[in-house]
Amino acid sequence: MKRVISKLMLLALLATVHAQNYEDGYQYDDSENPKEYVEDSYDPDSTPVFKANSQHFSVEVGGDITFPCDVENLGGHVVMFKHILLNGEHQLLFVGSIPLKPAAKFTRNENSFILSGVTRRNAGKYVCRIETSPAIELMHTLDVQFPAMVKRVSDEIQRVVQGSSVTLECVSEGNPPAAISWSRQQGHLPSGAQSEEGLSITMENVDRHVEGTYICTASNGIGDPSSASMTIEVEYPPEVTTSQAMLHTGEGDQAKLICIVHGRPNPLVSWSKDGKPINPDHHIIEHDSFHRHTLTINKVREGDFGVYTCTAENSQGQREKTLKLTGLPKVPKMTSSPAGGEKITYTLTWETESYTPITQYRLRYRKFKPNVTSQAPGQWIDRLHSPKLSKENFTGPIHHMSHAIEDLEPATDYEASVSVENKFGWSETSKPFQFYTRKEDPTTTTTTTTTTTTLAPEPENIAPVMEEVAIGQSASGCGTVTLSMALLKLVLGAFLS
């Protein structure tokens, strides 16, 4: 009993000295071992030999792995098991069957060592060693695979001035090494691609269209991909647009003038009319979250017609847009077919928008040779006309109008344009509209063809035969005339006498 206790104490002392020697350069001097241990563990007739081969193991985080240290002729020798971390640190895990710290996840099965619940820290080299003279070792390598993790290097929000460049960068770790791809939360990247690969992405000469949230994603096939996001904000001068530069309306109606304004920092927007500030008592100024700025006039008066200016200003500059509020009619739009149904007349139809009655219209037309550049078109016939007013021709602000053009030539191409007038003035002239008249009716002639049949005299020795013989057919195909042979004979006899 005393001998067993003494041996265990000596093994513990050996482990302590051995670990220290490993860290100092992996040297071990067995001259310091007590004589009793050397006598018990050394057998000159047997030399230990590792049966297993060195192996490279790859396992995902959380898995299990078994390191074989099988040996022949172990005799009284002891197998020690050690971990060399990736940073070079040495940790002695087992001396024989005695586990040492930090070996909480290791178990020993004969001369194999089992690691359960692998973590990233468990990666490195594992050494099975027997202190013979010289010492023998068996080394295994553990490669721990773990999911990619990505983090941004650039700031979460990148604020840049229009025209400059910006770079977004991410780094990742993972085993195997991860690939990083870039995408944009709002759609395609500025290059037009759906995604791009690389540690960073650079955009030159930026404008507001590159604004948005960009996502870098790392993936190595282990676990779920990892992502990080960054936002680009571009400071730029105001950009002012309007969907309707000219607004047609009538007295007493409501009018809305709309400007769409973009800019960073958010621009300050103001309205003026004919160069003078807007009277807030008669106008309503609104702004919504879609960059739309609206100037509303609830009941338009004649004095409200004119030119309005929407001005936007921020630290990067100032821009403006003009809008015209008018009571003039809109440009007429032709509605008739280009193909005329008459030879010398053509009815031109059109419609126009006007909130007050049309007082007169101006019609211009002339001959036109399509696809002919060498021949000049005819002179314009230009005349003013008063419209025929009726409820049928007036639907809300839409006026349906027509005019019959007379004294035209058949089968001839023409072009025409129209402008209309109300109490506020004339509309713009419509674009030239091409039409053509019908051709003349073709002349019909009837030709009659007559077919004559000549009959030869019949010989006298032929007896009359009651057969019907076709002797002719009119050109018009009206039928076939038939005579009996007896009747033919009588006719021929009379003719020859």
Helices and strands as residue ranges (DSSP letters): H 2-23, G 30-32, H 35-41, E 49-50, E 56-60, E 65-68, E 71-72, E 79-85, E 90-95, E 98-99, E 106-109, E 112-115, G 120-122, E 124-130, E 136-152, E 157-161, E 166-175, E 179-184, E 196-197, E 200-203, G 208-210, E 212-219, E 226-241, E 246-248, E 255-264, E 268-273, E 276-277, E 284-287, E 292-297, G 302-304, E 306-314, E 317-326, E 333-334, E 346-353, E 360-367, E 381-385, G 391-393, E 394-395, E 398-405, E 413-422, E 425-426, E 433-436, E 468-473, E 480-484, H 485-496
